[in-house]
Amino acid sequence: MKKTLIVGTRGSKLALKQTEIVIQSLEKLYPESTFSIKIIKTTGDTVWDKPLHLIGGKGLFVKEIEEALLKNEIDMAVHSMKDLPADLENGLVIGAVLEREDSKDVFISSTYESLTDTREGSRIGTGSTRRKSQILHFRKDFEVVPFRGNVDTRIKKMHSQALDGIILAYAGVKRMGFEGFIKEVLSLEIMVPPSGQGAIGIETRDETSLLDLLKPLNHENTFREITIERNLQSMIGGGCQVPLGINAKITDHMITLHVALGSENGDFFMKEVCTGDVKDVNNMLPYVLGVIKEKQKCLSTD
């Protein structure tokens, strides 16, 4: 094994924090090796004045990093799994997925204790079409204010823009040390997270030496959940342009799968929950896809 390995990452505070988590684990496993960080600026890091779905959606935070992997400029890359497209570039694989943090979204507010308690016409901040779709389905009176930025930046914007609340991912808030700001962890009945949310993934080339290196970091149950979510995401299609939530939870031999799909304004909305034996998941996914397609067809003819 090489003595020095290069780990690619975005330069955001959360990306660097997650990369530190990975490197600390690798250093414990391989004290004889050195792991250095290479920060790579992605398209998503250069455009801040537009919503993600208007500048390309999924892949915005990984394209340049994947190019560096394919050019052997880095040995592995650390990602938030929710940022990775369902289909990777040829020659690249997910070498490991760390144990997932709580995958849910959270409500943060300096005024209200829960999303339900907010006043009529409340201004809620989010840069996600998925979140916008689901909160407008939950409450049509909300005014959704688009915004982006690091966790601390969004909390500051909540105050500077006089927002009644903001919606963020629990995992990112916790990893950045802002857990004390959380007023409510949103149930899956209100908000289904996107495929991969809460999980840190390590992408690498499809090379035996690199895969063997990363194997001890892989959390099998999380890897299975993420794989199921990504497979269904790929079957449905649409990337970030589609307000799509997918969450798989495996407990013992059982799997519970939540899927939410809607229009950005929340008018068209469907939600499915399926539970079954995890060994039957290959039958479950086509069934869920069929239900979604049938509902879409019915709604389009109404």
C-alpha positions as CSV (number, residue, x, y, z in Angstrom):
1,M,0.0,0.0,0.0
2,K,1.2,3.5,-0.8
3,K,2.6,5.4,2.1
4,T,0.8,8.7,1.2
5,L,-2.7,8.7,-0.1
6,I,-4.6,11.8,-1.3
7,V,-8.2,12.3,-0.3
8,G,-10.2,14.7,-2.5
9,T,-13.0,16.8,-1.1
10,R,-15.0,20.0,-1.6
11,G,-13.8,23.0,0.4
12,S,-17.0,23.7,2.4
13,K,-16.9,23.5,6.2
14,L,-19.1,20.4,6.3
15,A,-17.2,18.6,3.5
16,L,-13.9,19.2,5.4
17,K,-15.4,18.1,8.7
18,Q,-16.6,14.9,7.0
19,T,-13.2,14.3,5.4
20,E,-11.6,14.7,8.8
21,I,-13.9,12.0,10.2
22,V,-12.8,9.6,7.4
23,I,-9.1,10.4,7.7
24,Q,-9.1,9.9,11.4
25,S,-10.6,6.4,10.9
26,L,-8.1,5.6,8.2
27,E,-5.2,6.8,10.4
28,K,-6.3,4.4,13.2
29,L,-6.4,1.5,10.7
30,Y,-3.2,2.4,8.9
31,P,-0.8,4.3,11.2
32,E,2.1,3.7,8.9
33,S,0.4,5.7,6.1
34,T,-0.2,9.4,5.6
35,F,-3.4,10.8,4.3
36,S,-3.4,14.3,2.8
37,I,-6.4,16.4,1.8
38,K,-6.8,18.0,-1.7
39,I,-9.6,20.6,-1.9
40,I,-11.3,20.6,-5.3
41,K,-13.7,23.4,-6.3
42,T,-16.8,22.0,-8.0
43,T,-19.4,23.8,-10.1
44,G,-21.8,23.8,-7.1
45,D,-19.2,25.8,-5.2
46,T,-18.9,28.6,-7.8
47,V,-22.6,29.5,-8.3
48,W,-24.4,30.8,-5.3
49,D,-27.1,33.0,-6.7
50,K,-29.3,30.3,-8.2
51,P,-31.1,27.2,-6.8
52,L,-29.3,24.0,-7.5
53,H,-31.9,22.5,-9.8
54,L,-31.5,25.5,-12.1
55,I,-27.8,24.9,-12.6
56,G,-27.7,21.2,-13.0
57,G,-28.9,19.4,-9.8
58,K,-27.2,16.2,-8.8
59,G,-23.6,16.0,-9.9
60,L,-22.8,19.6,-9.3
61,F,-20.7,18.8,-6.2
62,V,-18.9,15.8,-7.7
63,K,-18.0,16.2,-11.4
64,E,-14.6,17.8,-10.9
65,I,-13.8,15.5,-8.0
66,E,-14.6,12.4,-10.2
67,E,-12.4,13.8,-12.9
68,A,-9.5,14.0,-10.5
69,L,-10.1,10.4,-9.4
70,L,-10.0,9.2,-13.1
71,K,-6.8,11.2,-13.7
72,N,-5.2,9.6,-10.6
73,E,-4.7,13.0,-9.1
74,I,-6.4,11.7,-5.9
75,D,-6.8,8.2,-4.5
76,M,-10.3,8.6,-3.0
77,A,-13.0,11.2,-2.5
78,V,-15.3,11.9,0.4
79,H,-18.9,12.8,-0.4
80,S,-22.2,13.4,1.3
81,M,-24.0,10.4,-0.3
82,K,-27.0,12.6,-1.1
83,D,-24.8,14.6,-3.5
84,L,-23.7,11.6,-5.6
85,P,-25.7,10.8,-8.8
86,A,-27.3,7.4,-8.9
87,D,-25.0,6.4,-11.8
88,L,-21.3,6.9,-11.3
89,E,-18.7,7.5,-14.0
90,N,-17.2,4.3,-15.5
91,G,-14.3,3.0,-13.5
92,L,-15.5,4.6,-10.2
93,V,-17.2,2.8,-7.3
94,I,-18.4,3.5,-3.8
95,G,-15.6,1.9,-1.8
96,A,-17.3,2.4,1.6
97,V,-20.2,4.1,3.4
98,L,-19.8,5.0,7.0
99,E,-22.5,4.3,9.5
100,R,-25.3,6.7,8.8
101,E,-26.4,9.5,11.1
102,D,-30.1,10.2,11.5
103,S,-31.3,10.8,7.9
104,K,-34.1,13.2,8.8
105,D,-34.5,16.9,8.2
106,V,-34.9,19.4,11.1
107,F,-36.7,22.6,11.7
108,I,-34.7,25.5,13.2
109,S,-36.3,28.7,14.4
110,S,-35.6,31.5,16.8
111,T,-39.4,32.0,17.4
112,Y,-41.3,28.7,17.1
113,E,-40.8,25.3,18.7
114,S,-42.1,23.3,15.8
115,L,-43.1,23.6,12.1
116,T,-46.8,23.0,13.1
117,D,-46.8,25.9,15.5
118,T,-45.7,28.6,13.0
119,R,-48.0,31.5,12.2
120,E,-50.1,31.6,9.1
121,G,-48.0,32.8,6.1
122,S,-44.7,31.9,7.8
123,R,-41.5,32.5,5.8
124,I,-39.5,29.2,5.7
125,G,-36.0,29.1,4.2
126,T,-34.7,26.2,2.0
127,G,-32.8,25.8,-1.2
128,S,-34.3,22.3,-1.9
129,T,-37.2,21.7,-4.3
130,R,-37.9,18.4,-2.4
131,R,-38.3,20.3,0.9
132,K,-40.3,23.0,-0.8
133,S,-42.7,20.5,-2.3
134,Q,-43.2,18.6,1.0
135,I,-43.7,21.7,3.3
136,L,-46.1,23.3,0.8
137,H,-48.0,20.0,0.7
138,F,-48.0,20.1,4.5
139,R,-49.0,23.8,4.7
140,K,-50.1,25.7,1.6
141,D,-49.9,29.0,3.5
142,F,-46.1,28.9,3.9
143,E,-43.9,31.3,1.9
144,V,-40.8,29.4,0.9
145,V,-37.7,31.5,0.6
146,P,-34.8,30.0,-1.4
147,F,-31.3,30.2,0.0
148,R,-28.1,28.3,0.1
149,G,-24.8,28.2,2.1
150,N,-23.0,26.5,5.0
151,V,-25.0,25.5,8.1
152,D,-23.8,28.6,10.0
153,T,-24.4,30.8,7.0
154,R,-28.0,29.6,6.8
155,I,-28.6,30.2,10.5
156,K,-27.3,33.7,10.1
157,K,-29.5,34.3,7.1
158,M,-32.5,33.1,9.1
159,H,-32.0,36.1,11.3
160,S,-30.8,38.7,8.7
161,Q,-33.7,37.8,6.4
162,A,-36.3,37.7,9.2
163,L,-37.3,34.1,8.4
164,D,-39.7,32.3,10.7
165,G,-37.6,29.1,10.3
166,I,-35.4,27.1,8.1
167,I,-35.1,23.4,7.1
168,L,-31.8,21.6,7.2
169,A,-30.4,18.0,7.3
170,Y,-30.0,16.8,10.9
171,A,-26.6,15.1,10.0
172,G,-25.0,18.3,8.8
173,V,-26.3,20.4,11.7
174,K,-25.0,17.8,14.2
175,R,-21.6,17.3,12.5
176,M,-21.0,21.1,12.5
177,G,-21.9,21.4,16.2
178,F,-25.2,23.3,15.8
179,E,-27.4,20.6,17.3
180,G,-28.5,23.0,20.0
181,F,-30.3,25.1,17.4
182,I,-32.7,22.3,16.4
183,K,-36.3,22.8,17.5
184,E,-37.9,19.8,15.8
185,V,-36.7,16.7,14.0
186,L,-39.2,16.3,11.2
187,S,-41.0,13.0,11.1
188,L,-41.1,11.0,7.8
189,E,-44.8,11.7,7.7
190,I,-43.9,15.4,7.2
191,M,-40.6,15.2,5.3
192,V,-39.0,12.3,3.5
193,P,-35.3,12.9,3.0
194,P,-33.4,12.4,-0.3
195,S,-31.6,9.2,-1.2
196,G,-28.3,9.0,0.8
197,Q,-29.0,11.8,3.3
198,G,-27.0,11.4,6.5
199,A,-24.4,9.1,5.1
200,I,-20.7,9.8,4.3
201,G,-19.5,7.9,1.3
202,I,-16.0,7.3,-0.1
203,E,-15.7,7.1,-3.8
204,T,-12.6,5.6,-5.5
205,R,-11.4,3.8,-8.6
206,D,-12.4,0.2,-9.1
207,E,-9.0,-1.1,-8.0
208,T,-8.5,-4.0,-5.6
209,S,-5.8,-2.3,-3.5
210,L,-8.0,0.8,-2.9
211,L,-11.2,-1.3,-2.2
212,D,-9.3,-3.5,0.3
213,L,-8.0,-0.4,2.0
214,L,-11.5,1.0,2.5
215,K,-13.4,-2.2,3.2
216,P,-12.9,-2.0,7.1
217,L,-14.7,1.4,7.1
218,N,-17.8,0.2,5.4
219,H,-21.0,-0.1,7.5
220,E,-22.9,-3.0,5.9
221,N,-26.4,-2.1,7.0
222,T,-26.0,1.5,5.9
223,F,-24.4,0.4,2.6
224,R,-27.5,-1.8,1.9
225,E,-29.9,1.0,2.7
226,I,-28.1,3.5,0.5
227,T,-27.9,1.0,-2.3
228,I,-31.6,0.4,-2.2
229,E,-32.3,4.1,-2.2
230,R,-30.0,4.8,-5.1
231,N,-31.4,1.9,-7.1
232,L,-34.9,3.3,-6.8
233,Q,-33.7,6.8,-7.5
234,S,-32.1,5.5,-10.7
235,M,-35.3,3.7,-11.7
236,I,-37.5,6.8,-11.1
237,G,-35.0,9.2,-12.7
238,G,-34.9,13.0,-12.7
239,G,-32.0,13.8,-10.4
240,C,-32.3,17.0,-8.5
241,Q,-34.9,18.5,-10.8
242,V,-37.5,16.1,-9.4
243,P,-38.7,16.8,-5.8
244,L,-38.1,13.2,-4.7
245,G,-37.6,11.8,-1.2
246,I,-36.5,8.2,-0.7
247,N,-35.6,6.6,2.6
248,A,-34.8,3.0,3.4
249,K,-34.5,1.7,7.0
250,I,-33.4,-1.9,7.7
251,T,-34.0,-3.3,11.1
252,D,-33.0,-7.0,11.6
253,H,-34.4,-8.6,8.4
254,M,-37.1,-6.1,7.8
255,I,-37.0,-3.0,5.5
256,T,-39.3,0.0,5.6
257,L,-39.2,2.2,2.5
258,H,-40.6,5.7,2.4
259,V,-41.0,7.5,-1.0
260,A,-42.4,11.0,-1.6
261,L,-42.7,12.6,-5.0
262,G,-44.4,15.8,-5.9
263,S,-44.5,19.1,-7.8
264,E,-42.4,22.0,-6.5
265,N,-45.6,23.9,-5.5
266,G,-46.9,20.9,-3.5
267,D,-50.1,20.6,-5.6
268,F,-49.2,17.2,-7.1
269,F,-48.0,14.9,-4.4
270,M,-47.8,11.2,-3.7
271,K,-46.3,9.3,-0.8
272,E,-45.8,5.5,-0.4
273,V,-44.7,3.4,2.6
274,C,-43.8,-0.2,2.1
275,T,-42.6,-2.7,4.6
276,G,-41.3,-6.2,4.0
277,D,-38.5,-8.7,4.3
278,V,-35.3,-7.3,3.1
279,K,-34.7,-10.4,1.0
280,D,-37.7,-9.4,-1.1
281,V,-36.4,-5.9,-1.9
282,N,-35.8,-6.8,-5.6
283,N,-39.5,-7.3,-5.9
284,M,-40.4,-4.3,-3.7
285,L,-38.6,-1.7,-5.8
286,P,-40.5,-2.5,-9.1
287,Y,-43.7,-2.6,-7.2
288,V,-43.1,0.9,-5.7
289,L,-42.1,2.2,-9.1
290,G,-45.3,0.8,-10.6
291,V,-47.4,2.4,-8.0
292,I,-45.7,5.8,-8.6
293,K,-46.1,5.5,-12.4
294,E,-49.8,4.6,-12.0
295,K,-50.5,7.5,-9.7
296,Q,-48.7,9.9,-12.0
297,K,-50.8,8.6,-14.9
298,C,-54.1,9.0,-13.0
299,L,-53.2,12.5,-11.9
300,S,-52.2,13.5,-15.5
301,T,-55.6,12.5,-16.8
302,D,-57.6,14.2,-14.1
